[in-house]
Amino acid sequence: MLIRYIEINPFDFHGLSIRDFGPFDDGAASLAIIDVPAHTAHPAAYSTACEKCYYLLEGTLRICVDGVDYDPEPGDVVVVPKGKIFHYEAGNEPARLLLLHIPAFDPAAEHIMPDLP
């Protein structure tokens, strides 16, 4: 199966531009590319279904997972276990992330916490 990047229409999520490649045939995983403009943040959230693996492709980013801050560099991976609260923000330059959901992304299992950063 070939999924072409240019054929995936991005959508906006709190200022982030997300290209969701959708679940794969068996639903075991899904993949997305996230463009994070400088100083733009993903709100605090957690998933009741998915582990998230964020691979920083380029840029700078601070990600907080379960109260611990990380400053990954391009090529690093930050894993967010199912049920753990996370949020992230790009630094002075935009960031691009590859996001792997295991199992596949389920919007019904995602919970935004508007009262946290």
Summary of the structure (lengths in Angstrom):
residues: 117
radius of gyration: 13.4
end to end distance: 38.4
largest distance: 40.9
contacts: 332
relative contact order: 0.29
helix: 5%
strand: 52%
